[in-house]
């Protein structure tokens, strides 16, 4: 079965002949993971220097090489222009933001927001979504969208994969009405949701019908927190958390292969996590998350990949860091873990 690399190799129709589709959105969203800040002015995709653009924040370089070679050679993508790449990471502000804009030959544009890398700093900002609105990257996404749309008076799409999809929805929700009228659609590719309060705002309700969300059957990231927009369930050739990888999403011609329902494991995980979050106050969520990342940072590692590889040898550091938490933080940490275990047990019926 095909993925978006096969689509790039085989789907040669121009955007003027075949209109923009959901697979195009995923491709632009994934392109935002590459580092383009060295580009000056407008650069056509066909003119990209492969050596300079092969450095991506994701770890599988072989997939990235195949992806970039395919997009550069694609007749559909060759003449698309790349403008205004931005990367802004600030550890003190717990911010990790990146965006880029693509000018389509149809006098439209696609503004893409990058998802999270594997650094603790990036994931800390993601976890902050459980109690904070807006997080710094959401604020930056709105500013970036306002800037680009004021400079270029085109109709536009917003989109992203993972956290990038969340940023696209947030930015769309707070656009002025004149910009909202130019907004065509918002794509969230397995992007997490929001705290409940956001979903009741008129800002969100006014653009909800423009949101197109896609999640794989075993989605974990895309089902975090709360969302009330309709979502498509798409087929992946991976299992579990690995289904978050866009390379695994299966495509038929110019659209995703659609499934009827989420996996039982995803339904269970979604119920557990959302019930768990709902049972905690914002203060409890904040203290738990701060304590958790304080413990992770005590390992002197910086990424989840490093933690995965060194977890066993770092267990003593983790135990020591938990022991050294002050009494209040330790109490909240243990209380929150106990609440999670209770939610796991209470929702076991969804696995039966």
HELIX and SHEET records of a PDB file:
HELIX    1   1 UNK A    4  UNK A   10  1                                   7    
HELIX    2   2 UNK A   22  UNK A   31  1                                  10    
HELIX    3   3 UNK A   45  UNK A   47  5                                   3    
HELIX    4   4 UNK A   50  UNK A   53  1                                   4    
HELIX    5   5 UNK A   61  UNK A   73  1                                  13    
HELIX    6   6 UNK A  120  UNK A  128  1                                   9    
HELIX    7   7 UNK A  136  UNK A  151  1                                  16    
HELIX    8   8 UNK A  163  UNK A  173  1                                  11    
HELIX    9   9 UNK A  177  UNK A  180  1                                   4    
HELIX   10  10 UNK A  196  UNK A  199  1                                   4    
HELIX   11  11 UNK A  202  UNK A  207  1                                   6    
HELIX   12  12 UNK A  208  UNK A  210  5                                   3    
HELIX   13  13 UNK A  221  UNK A  223  5                                   3    
HELIX   14  14 UNK A  240  UNK A  244  5                                   5    
HELIX   15  15 UNK A  246  UNK A  248  5                                   3    
HELIX   16  16 UNK A  264  UNK A  278  1                                  15    
HELIX   17  17 UNK A  282  UNK A  297  1                                  16    
HELIX   18  18 UNK A  304  UNK A  324  1                                  21    
HELIX   19  19 UNK A  327  UNK A  346  1                                  20    
HELIX   20  20 UNK A  348  UNK A  351  5                                   4    
SHEET    1   A 9 UNK A  43  UNK A  44  0                                        
SHEET    2   A 9 UNK A  81  UNK A  90 -1                                        
SHEET    3   A 9 UNK A  95  UNK A 103 -1                                        
SHEET    4   A 9 UNK A 108  UNK A 113 -1                                        
SHEET    5   A 9 UNK A 155  UNK A 161  1                                        
SHEET    6   A 9 UNK A 183  UNK A 189  1                                        
SHEET    7   A 9 UNK A 211  UNK A 216  1                                        
SHEET    8   A 9 UNK A 231  UNK A 234  1                                        
SHEET    9   A 9 UNK A 258  UNK A 259 -1                                        
SHEET    1   B 2 UNK A 251  UNK A 252  0                                        
SHEET    2   B 2 UNK A 255  UNK A 256 -1                                        
END                                                                             
